[in-house]
Amino acid sequence: MNLYFFILILVSVFVFFAQKHKNILFDINYTIALLILVLFAGLRERTVGTDTNNYAGIFEDVNYGKFSLMDTTLEYLFLFLNKVAFVFSENYISLLICIALIVVFFNFLIIKRLSSNPWLSVYVYITLGSYVSFFNGARQALAVAVFGMALLEIKNKNFKRYLFWVIVASLFHKTVLVMLPVYFILNTKFSYKKTIFIGVIFSLLIVFMSSLLSILSGNISNRYSTYNDRGATGAYLLTFFYIILTGFIIFWRKYISAGSAEKYNFYLNICVYHTLIYIVVQILGVDINLIRLAFYFQLGFVLIYPVLFKEIKIFKNPVTCILFLGIHILFYYISLGRMSNLVPYTFNPILNF
């Protein structure tokens, strides 16, 4: 587990220096931080992460003729990515690097464009588990990363481009298609009535998707059994954590200045809908895998904290800052231990370390 924290410190240092220099040095340091995260994810052995072995197996099947496009539900862009990765290496290391490069690049791009404090956003991106989440669900993580560009188009009020990015993301994971109506609800003022209404909509959507999951084949059900086991013990704690976190940022909303209110409302809506999915899944008692829908809203927490630290005086206090950093470190430590097969981290045998 020490290696995860070493990477956190190393990346934080480079992003910190990037933030201090708004010229070519910013791009250099920011790129180095990005590459560190890409290589750390890409150089891992297939045993690190529950799904990694599955993706390594798909990579080998696709490229050695053991795979039929007619017999798979895998999205075409992901299959194409397997083909591209094979050009660079016959070892699955190339696929993991390609996945990591796309995921981290898009997340860093959104942070660079939308965050007023990239260091803080990158720190939250890592410590809240958004970064390591694609060590397991890589296909959805690719869709989530691309969907980040769609969130940018919501702010720009450009539905055509929003639609474009959602369609591209769906070529990695079809679940992103349920995000199509999100364009019309995110860029509005936060209100409790609207939140309750969206909660009802989410409930209906999750019940519908749960019904679909219940008729999936046995092979697919078995593929997700480890997540059900993990969710039985961990999802309740995560739900409670995100309820507290979301309540915390709702409380501070009234202290945000008029100049930052629109931005704060936008990020707050993303955070609220993220937490709503956790709550609805737990209350309805449906398939725990549906919590994965919340991943499409995880950028909200990454982007909202810089606004809080800029606007609220108490967050500029050193004690508050240390407390904030400590809580996220503790959460990161616990989540690493509970996420399937992330610890211990081992390198791909091809490296012969």
N, C-alpha and C positions, 0 to 999 in steps of 0.2 A: 504493500500500500504506500510505502514511502516514495516510490517512483511517481505515483500520481501527484503527490504533494510537491515533489521536486519540479515536475512539469508546470504545476500551478504557479510556483514561485518564479520560475524561469520566464514563463509567458508574461506574467504580471510585470516583471522588470522591463522587458522589451516594450510592452504596451505603454508603461509609465513613461519611458524615455521618448517614445513616439509622441505621446501627448504633450511633452515639453517642447517639441520642435514641430512647428507647422510648415515645414519645408520638405525637401527631399529626404531628410532624416526621418520624418514621420513615416513615409512610405517604406523606407528600408526597415526600420524597426518593426513596423506593423506587419510587414511581409515575413520577417524572420519569425515573429510570434505565430503567425498563421502556419508557416512551414513546420514549426516544432509540433504543433497540434496535429497536423496532417501526418507527419512521420511517426509520431507516437501511436496514433490509431492504425496507421498502415503497416507498421512493422511488427504488430502483435501476432502471436501464434493463434491458430484456429481454435484453441481451447479457451481463449480469453473472450468471454461473451457467449451467452447461450446460443445465439443464432449464427455465430461466426462459422462454425463447422458446417452448417447448412449451406451458407453462401459459398464456402470453399468447395463444397460438393457440387453445387450448381455450376460454379465456374468450370470445374473439371468435366462435368457432363455436357455442358453447352459446347465446349471447345474440343471434345474428343468424340463427338458424334453419338453420345448416349442420350440425346435429348430431342424430343419432338415438339415443335411449336404447336402441333395440333392437340397435344395432351397436357398442356400447361395453362395455368391461369396467371402466370407471371407476366408482368407488363413488358411491352416490346422495347421500351427505352432502356429498361434495366438489362434485358437480354443483350441489347446492342452494346451496353457498357461492358458486359462480360467479354464480348468479342474484341472491343477496343483494348481492354486490359491485357488480353492474351497476346496482342502484338508486341507488348513490352516485355512480358515474361510469361512462361508457362506455369510459374508458381502463383498461387492465389494471392501472394503479397501485392501483385500489381493491381488486382481488383480492389483490395482493401485500401490501397493508396488512392486509387481513382475515386472511390466512394468518399474517403475522408477529404480529398481535395475539393470535391463539389460541395459537400456539406459545410465544411469550415469556411470555404471561400464565400458562399452566399450569406452565411451568418455574419462573417466579418464585414462583408460589404454593407449589409443592413445596419450593423452597428456603426460603421464609419459614416453612413449617410444620415442616420436618424439620432444617434446618441450625442448628447452634449458632453459626455464624459466617457470616452471609449474604454479607459482603464477600468472604471467601475462596471461597465456593461460586460466586458470580457470576464471580469472576476465573477460576476453573478452567473454568466453563461456557463462557466466551468463548475462553480460550487453548487449551483442548483441542479446539477446533473444533466443539463441540456446537452453538453458536449459528449459525455460518455453514453448517453442514451442510444446513439447510433452504433455502439459496440454490439448492440443486440439487434434492434429492428432497423436494419440498414435501409431497406427499401422505403419504409415510411419516412425515415430520417431524410432521405433524398427528397421526397415529396415535401416534407416540412420546410427544408432549406429553400427549395424553389418557391414555395408558397410565401416565404418571407418577402419576395419581390412583389407578390400580389398585394401584401399588406401596404407596401410602399405606394402602390397605385391607388389604394383606398384613400390615402392621405392626399394624393394628387387628384383625386376625384376623376379617375380615368377608367371607366368600366371596361372598355375594350381591351386595354392592356391588362387589367385585372383578370379578365376572362382568359386571355392568352396564357398568363402564368399559371392559372389553375389547370388549364388543359395540359400544359407541359408537365406540371407536377403530377397529374393523373397518369402520365406515361411511366412514372416510377411506382405509384401506389394509388389505386382507384379511390380510396377512402376520401381523398382530398375533394372529390366532387361534392361532398355534402357541405363544403365551405362556400359554394356558389352564392347562397343568400346572405352570407356574412357581409358582403359589400354594402348592403342596404341597412345594416344595423350597427356597424362598428363606428362609423364616422358621425355619431350623434351624441348629444349630451347625455351623460349618465343620469339614470333615474331608477328608483326602486321599483316603480310600476313596470317599467320596461324590462328590468331584470327578471321580475317574476314571470312576465309574459314569455321572455326568451327561455326561462327555465322550463315552462310548460312545453314549449316547442322542442327543446332538447330532450325532454322526457319522452315525447312521442317518437322522435327520431331514434333515440336509443332503444326503445322498445321494439321498433321496427327492425333495426339492425340486429338486435338480439335474436329476433325470430329467424333472421337470415342465417346467423351463426349456428343456430340450433339444428339446421338442416344440412350443414356442411358435412362433407365426407369424414369418415373416421380418421383418415390420414391427416387432414387439416386440423381436426380437433385435437389429435395427439400432439401436433406441432406446437399448439398453444398451451398444453397442459402444464408446462413448467411455469407459465405466467399466472395461471390460475392458482397454483400452489403458492407462488410468491405473493400474489395479490391477497390471498386469504389472511396473510399475517402482516403485510406491509401497507396495503391500500388504505386501511382505516387510519393509520398514523399519518400517511401522506395527505389524506383528505382533511384531517384535523389541522395539520400544519398549514395547508393552503387556505383554509378558512380563516385562521388567525392572521396569516400574511395579507390576505385580501381585505379583511376587516381593518387591518392596520393602515393600508394605503387609502381605503375609503375614508377613514377618520381624518387623514391629513388633507383630503381634497378641499375642504373649506378654507384652508390656509394658503392655497395656491393663488398666485396673482392672476389678474385678468389676462395678462399677456401670455401666460403659459397654460391657461385653463383648457383651451381647445386641445392642445397636445396632451395634457394630463388626462383629459376625458377619454381620448382615443386609446391611450395605453391602459387606462383603468378598465375600460370596457373589455379589452383583450384579456386582462387578468381575471376579471369577474367571470367571463364565459369559460375560461380555463377551469376555474374552481367549480363552477356550476356543473360541469361534466363529471367531476369527481363526486360531487354531492348526489347528483341524479343517479349515477351508477350504483352508489352505495345504498341509497334509499330504495331503489327498485330491485336491488339484489340480482341484477342481470350479469351477464358474462363480464368478468373483470377486465377482459381484453379491450372492452369498449372505452376504458379510461385512456387508451392510446389516442383517442380523438382529441384529447386535451393538448397533445403535443403541438397541434397546429396553432395554439394560442400561447405557447411557452415564451415567445419573444416579449410579451407584455411586461413580464417582471424584469427582463434584461434591459428594457428601455425606460421604464418608469422611475427607477431609482436615481438616475442622474438628475431628473427633474426635481425630485424630492430634496436631494442634497444641494441643489442650486437655490431652491426657493425657501426652504424651511431652515431657520437659523439654528435650531437645536442639532441639526445634522452636520453642522460645521464644527461642532464641539468634538475635540479629540476623543473624549470618553465615549461619546455616542458612536463615533467612527470605529473605535476598537471593538465595542460591543457588537456592532453590525458585522464587522469582519469575522469576529469570533463565532457568532451564531451560524454564519454561512459555512465556516470551516467545520463546525460540529455537524451540520447537516450533511456536508460533503463526505465526512468521515463515516457517518452512519449509513448513508445511501450506497457508498462503495462496498460496504460490508454486506448489505442486503441485496444489491443488484446481482443477478445470477452470474457467477463465474468471472467477475471482473478482477478478483483478487485470488491468487497472486498474478501479477502481470508477468508474462514471459514473452521473449522475442521469437520471431519466426526462426525455425531451425536453420534456414538457408543462410542466416547471418553468422552462425557458428560462434556466438558469444559465449 
